[in-house]
Amino acid sequence: MSPAVGALRAGLRLWDRLSIYLPIILMGLLAMGTYWLVRNTPVAGPAAAEAAARHEPDYFMRRFSVKSFEGNGRLKSEVFGSEARHFPDTDTLEIDQPRIRTIDEKGQLTVATANRALSNGDGSEVQLFGNAVVVRDAGTDAQGRPLPRLEFRGEFLHAFLNTERIRSHKPVTLTRGADQFTADSMDFDNLERVMDLRGRVRGVLVPGTAR
């Protein structure tokens, strides 16, 4: 037998022996690779684990009108605007040039306007920004007594429609019939007929105005 043939046979026997251990060697390399990846892969923190919701609108409305009704079909409110943007992360609706009409159970109308408005998801709270005006028409209360026209003006008004409350932490002007008041801040509760004026309060009362 020639030396070349002997070397070839020795090489084949060595390969046969190594092939027995080949699966074990491959598993070892795989385990080492996995360990290296785990050690060198950055750990995602809670903030990076799930993408934070960005404050971006998911839909727009332009030159729109939205109406809401009571369960009995009575018109409760109507919102007009030049443009509106809905933000899903806060479930709020931002409205440009809003005009909001609400009608209570007695049919009394209240209208709110401003440069911009921000409403919560169910429309029960509306924040009015810039040239904010809320006007409640004259009417009568549950006992039939006359209620004078009410008008609120300011750069910011926060209206709570379900509880008929209006607040502001900025200067406001209130006109009640012919009477007029100014204050640095205000909290008006229409259901309780309570007006809380704070800061520098000034008022002009006209004799004969219904109170």
C-alpha positions as CSV (number, residue, x, y, z in Angstrom):
1,M,0.0,0.0,0.0
2,S,1.4,3.3,-1.0
3,P,2.0,6.1,1.5
4,A,-0.6,8.2,-0.2
5,V,-3.4,5.6,0.2
6,G,-2.4,5.1,3.8
7,A,-2.7,8.8,4.6
8,L,-6.1,9.0,2.9
9,R,-7.4,6.1,5.0
10,A,-6.1,7.7,8.2
11,G,-7.8,10.9,7.2
12,L,-11.1,9.2,6.6
13,R,-10.9,7.5,10.0
14,L,-10.2,10.8,11.7
15,W,-13.1,12.4,9.9
16,D,-15.4,9.5,11.0
17,R,-14.4,10.1,14.6
18,L,-14.9,13.9,14.4
19,S,-18.3,13.5,12.7
20,I,-19.5,11.7,15.9
21,Y,-18.8,14.9,17.9
22,L,-19.9,17.3,15.2
23,P,-23.5,17.8,16.6
24,I,-22.1,18.5,20.1
25,I,-19.6,21.0,18.7
26,L,-22.3,22.8,16.7
27,M,-24.6,23.0,19.7
28,G,-21.7,24.4,21.8
29,L,-21.0,27.1,19.1
30,L,-24.8,27.9,19.0
31,A,-24.9,28.3,22.8
32,M,-21.9,30.5,22.8
33,G,-23.3,32.7,20.1
34,T,-26.6,33.0,21.9
35,Y,-24.8,33.9,25.1
36,W,-22.8,36.6,23.2
37,L,-26.0,38.1,21.7
38,V,-27.7,38.3,25.1
39,R,-24.7,39.9,26.7
40,N,-24.3,42.5,23.9
41,T,-27.9,43.3,23.1
42,P,-29.1,46.6,24.8
43,V,-31.9,46.0,27.3
44,A,-35.1,47.9,26.4
45,G,-36.4,50.0,29.2
46,P,-40.1,50.4,30.1
47,A,-40.3,53.5,27.9
48,A,-38.7,51.9,24.9
49,A,-40.5,48.5,25.3
50,E,-43.6,49.9,23.9
51,A,-43.8,53.0,21.7
52,A,-45.2,56.0,23.6
53,A,-48.4,57.4,22.0
54,R,-47.5,60.6,20.2
55,H,-49.7,63.7,20.5
56,E,-50.7,63.6,16.8
57,P,-54.2,63.8,15.4
58,D,-55.7,60.7,13.9
59,Y,-58.5,62.5,12.0
60,F,-59.6,66.0,10.9
61,M,-62.9,67.6,10.3
62,R,-63.3,70.9,8.3
63,R,-66.4,73.2,8.2
64,F,-68.3,70.7,10.3
65,S,-71.4,70.5,12.5
66,V,-71.8,67.7,15.1
67,K,-75.1,67.2,17.0
68,S,-75.7,65.2,20.2
69,F,-79.1,64.1,21.4
70,E,-80.7,62.8,24.6
71,G,-82.1,59.3,24.9
72,N,-85.6,60.6,24.1
73,G,-84.4,62.3,20.9
74,R,-84.2,65.8,22.2
75,L,-81.4,67.9,20.8
76,K,-78.8,68.5,23.6
77,S,-76.0,70.3,21.9
78,E,-74.5,71.3,18.5
79,V,-70.9,72.1,17.7
80,F,-69.7,74.1,14.7
81,G,-66.1,74.8,13.7
82,S,-63.9,75.7,10.8
83,E,-61.5,72.8,11.6
84,A,-61.2,70.1,14.3
85,R,-58.4,67.7,15.2
86,H,-58.9,64.6,17.3
87,F,-55.9,63.4,19.5
88,P,-56.2,59.7,20.4
89,D,-53.6,59.8,23.2
90,T,-55.7,62.3,25.3
91,D,-59.1,61.6,23.6
92,T,-59.6,65.3,23.1
93,L,-61.0,67.4,20.2
94,E,-59.3,70.7,19.3
95,I,-61.6,73.1,17.4
96,D,-60.7,76.2,15.5
97,Q,-63.4,79.0,15.5
98,P,-65.9,77.0,17.6
99,R,-69.5,77.8,18.1
100,I,-71.2,75.6,20.6
101,R,-75.0,75.6,21.3
102,T,-76.5,73.8,24.2
103,I,-80.2,73.5,25.1
104,D,-81.3,72.5,28.5
105,E,-84.5,70.5,29.4
106,K,-86.5,73.8,29.6
107,G,-85.4,74.8,26.1
108,Q,-83.0,77.5,27.4
109,L,-80.2,78.2,24.9
110,T,-76.5,78.8,25.8
111,V,-74.0,79.7,23.1
112,A,-70.2,79.6,23.5
113,T,-67.7,81.0,21.0
114,A,-63.9,81.5,21.0
115,N,-60.8,81.5,18.8
116,R,-60.1,77.9,19.8
117,A,-61.7,75.2,22.0
118,L,-60.5,72.0,23.5
119,S,-63.2,69.4,24.4
120,N,-62.9,66.1,26.3
121,G,-64.0,62.8,24.8
122,D,-67.7,63.0,25.7
123,G,-68.0,66.7,25.2
124,S,-68.9,67.4,28.9
125,E,-66.0,69.8,29.4
126,V,-65.0,72.5,26.9
127,Q,-62.1,74.9,27.4
128,L,-62.3,78.1,25.4
129,F,-59.2,80.1,24.5
130,G,-59.0,83.6,23.1
131,N,-62.0,86.0,22.8
132,A,-64.1,83.5,24.8
133,V,-67.7,84.3,25.2
134,V,-70.5,82.3,26.8
135,V,-74.1,83.7,26.6
136,R,-77.2,82.2,28.2
137,D,-80.4,83.6,26.9
138,A,-83.0,85.1,29.2
139,G,-85.7,82.7,30.4
140,T,-87.5,81.5,33.5
141,D,-86.5,79.1,36.4
142,A,-88.4,76.1,37.6
143,Q,-90.8,78.4,39.6
144,G,-91.5,80.5,36.6
145,R,-89.4,83.5,37.8
146,P,-87.6,85.5,35.1
147,L,-83.9,84.9,34.6
148,P,-81.9,87.7,33.0
149,R,-79.5,87.2,30.1
150,L,-76.0,86.1,31.3
151,E,-72.8,86.8,29.4
152,F,-69.3,85.8,30.3
153,R,-66.2,87.2,28.5
154,G,-62.5,86.5,28.9
155,E,-59.4,85.1,27.3
156,F,-60.1,81.8,28.9
157,L,-63.3,80.1,30.1
158,H,-63.8,76.5,31.2
159,A,-67.3,75.2,30.8
160,F,-68.7,72.1,32.4
161,L,-71.8,71.4,30.4
162,N,-73.3,68.6,32.4
163,T,-73.1,70.4,35.7
164,E,-73.8,73.9,34.2
165,R,-70.6,75.4,35.7
166,I,-68.2,77.9,34.3
167,R,-64.8,78.7,35.7
168,S,-61.8,80.8,34.8
169,H,-58.4,81.5,36.5
170,K,-58.0,84.6,34.3
171,P,-59.8,88.0,34.3
172,V,-63.4,87.9,33.2
173,T,-66.4,90.2,32.6
174,L,-69.8,89.1,33.6
175,T,-73.0,90.9,32.4
176,R,-76.2,89.9,34.1
177,G,-79.1,91.7,32.6
178,A,-78.0,95.4,32.8
179,D,-75.6,94.7,35.7
180,Q,-71.9,94.2,35.0
181,F,-69.0,92.7,37.1
182,T,-65.3,92.2,36.5
183,A,-62.9,90.0,38.5
184,D,-59.5,88.4,38.3
185,S,-61.1,84.9,38.4
186,M,-64.5,83.3,38.6
187,D,-66.5,80.2,39.5
188,F,-70.1,80.2,38.5
189,D,-72.6,77.4,39.4
190,N,-75.8,77.8,37.5
191,L,-77.6,75.0,39.2
192,E,-76.9,76.5,42.7
193,R,-77.2,80.1,41.5
194,V,-73.9,80.9,43.1
195,M,-71.3,83.2,41.7
196,D,-67.8,83.3,43.2
197,L,-65.7,86.3,42.0
198,R,-62.1,86.6,43.3
199,G,-59.3,89.1,43.1
200,R,-60.0,92.7,42.1
201,V,-63.8,92.7,41.9
202,R,-65.7,95.6,40.5
203,G,-69.4,95.8,39.8
204,V,-72.1,98.1,38.4
205,L,-75.7,97.4,39.6
206,V,-78.6,99.0,37.7
207,P,-81.8,99.5,39.7
208,G,-84.7,97.5,38.6
209,T,-82.7,94.5,37.2
210,A,-84.2,91.1,38.0
211,R,-82.2,89.2,40.6
